[in-house]
Amino acid sequence: MSNKISKERKQLYYFGMGLMVLGFILFMSSFFITEQPSFGFGPPPFFVRAVIGMICLIIGSVVMSIGQRGAAGAGLILDPDKAREDLKPFNQATGKMINDVIENVDAAKGLLDKKSEGATKEIVKLRCRDCGALNDEDARYCKSCGKEL
């Protein structure tokens, strides 16, 4: 399993993006360029451009999604293992982005520094009221004198 996105998927993604741009241009041009000769049959040319533009937008977004997430990740192939493999680069990128955000937070920075230094878990002790001995936080009775804490 590779952590990189394949060249074919990148090409598919950019092809879908190109289709979306073409569809957007065709769709928007139908609003600005309406003066074309009509030969008396069929729908007006600006309407045809708008429909073709919408079709290109829809197909482009589907192709872009397949290129981005892979066939299984986009739901085209119903195989959870293949989907996990297809989405692995994005999941790892998301995890790295979350770590970048956490590292920039001051409160979390101290925790990460302690964790990296190999610091152990903070230990809480209870002092016995009678003899003053330190006991574990979950102890019910003093380990020194036996009285209830």
C-alpha positions in Angstrom: 0.0 0.0 0.0 1.4 3.3 -1.0 1.0 6.6 0.8 1.2 8.6 -2.4 -1.6 9.4 -4.8 -1.0 7.7 -8.2 -0.2 9.7 -11.3 -3.4 8.4 -13.0 -5.6 9.6 -10.1 -3.9 13.1 -10.3 -4.6 13.2 -14.1 -8.2 12.2 -13.5 -8.6 14.9 -10.9 -7.2 17.6 -13.1 -9.3 16.4 -16.1 -12.4 16.6 -13.9 -11.4 20.1 -12.9 -11.0 21.1 -16.5 -14.5 19.7 -17.3 -15.9 21.8 -14.5 -14.2 25.0 -15.8 -15.5 24.3 -19.3 -19.0 23.6 -18.0 -18.9 26.8 -15.9 -17.8 28.9 -18.9 -20.5 27.3 -21.2 -23.2 27.8 -18.5 -22.3 31.4 -17.8 -21.9 32.3 -21.5 -25.6 31.4 -22.0 -26.5 34.5 -19.9 -24.2 36.9 -21.7 -24.3 35.8 -25.3 -28.0 35.3 -26.3 -28.0 36.9 -29.8 -27.4 34.0 -32.1 -29.5 33.1 -35.2 -32.1 30.4 -34.6 -33.1 28.3 -37.6 -36.7 27.9 -36.5 -36.4 24.4 -35.0 -35.2 23.1 -31.7 -34.3 25.0 -28.6 -32.4 28.3 -28.8 -28.6 27.9 -28.8 -28.1 29.7 -25.5 -30.3 27.1 -23.8 -28.3 24.2 -25.3 -25.1 25.8 -24.1 -26.5 26.1 -20.6 -27.6 22.4 -20.6 -24.2 21.2 -21.9 -22.5 23.4 -19.3 -24.5 21.8 -16.5 -23.8 18.3 -17.8 -20.0 19.2 -18.0 -20.2 20.5 -14.4 -21.8 17.4 -13.1 -19.5 15.0 -14.9 -16.5 17.0 -14.0 -17.4 17.0 -10.3 -17.9 13.2 -10.4 -14.6 12.6 -12.3 -12.8 15.0 -9.9 -14.2 13.1 -6.9 -13.0 9.8 -8.3 -9.6 11.2 -9.0 -9.4 12.7 -5.5 -10.7 9.7 -3.4 -10.2 6.8 -5.8 -13.0 4.6 -7.2 -13.7 2.9 -3.9 -13.3 6.0 -1.8 -15.8 7.9 -4.0 -18.3 5.1 -3.6 -18.1 3.8 -7.2 -16.7 0.4 -5.9 -18.3 -0.9 -2.7 -15.2 -2.5 -1.1 -14.3 -1.2 2.4 -10.7 -2.5 2.2 -10.1 -0.8 -1.2 -11.8 2.4 0.1 -9.4 2.4 3.1 -6.5 2.0 0.8 -7.7 4.7 -1.6 -8.3 7.2 1.2 -5.1 6.4 3.1 -3.1 9.4 1.8 -5.9 11.8 2.7 -6.4 10.3 6.2 -2.6 10.6 6.9 -2.6 14.2 5.6 -5.6 15.0 7.9 -3.8 13.5 10.8 -0.6 15.5 10.1 -2.7 18.7 9.8 -4.3 18.0 13.1 -0.9 17.5 14.7 0.3 20.8 13.2 -2.7 22.6 14.8 -2.1 20.9 18.2 1.5 21.8 18.2 0.6 25.5 17.8 -1.8 25.5 20.8 0.1 26.6 24.0 -1.8 24.3 26.3 -1.2 21.2 24.2 2.4 22.3 23.6 3.3 21.7 27.3 1.7 18.3 27.2 3.5 17.3 24.0 6.8 18.5 25.5 6.3 16.4 28.7 5.2 13.4 26.6 8.4 13.7 24.4 10.6 13.9 27.5 9.2 10.6 28.7 7.5 12.1 31.7 5.3 9.6 33.6 1.7 10.0 34.6 1.0 12.5 37.4 0.5 10.7 40.7 -1.9 11.9 43.3 -1.4 10.9 47.0 -3.7 11.3 49.9 -2.4 12.2 53.4 -3.9 10.3 56.4 -5.5 12.6 58.9 -4.3 10.6 61.8 -0.7 9.6 61.1 0.2 11.8 58.1 1.3 9.0 55.9 0.9 9.3 52.1 -1.4 6.8 50.4 -2.5 6.1 46.8 -5.5 8.2 45.6 -7.7 5.1 45.3 -6.9 3.7 48.8 -9.8 3.5 51.3 -7.6 2.7 54.3 -4.2 4.1 55.4 -1.3 1.7 54.7 0.5 2.9 57.8 -2.1 3.0 60.6 -5.1 1.2 58.9 -7.6 4.0 59.6 -10.3 4.9 57.0 -9.2 7.8 54.8 
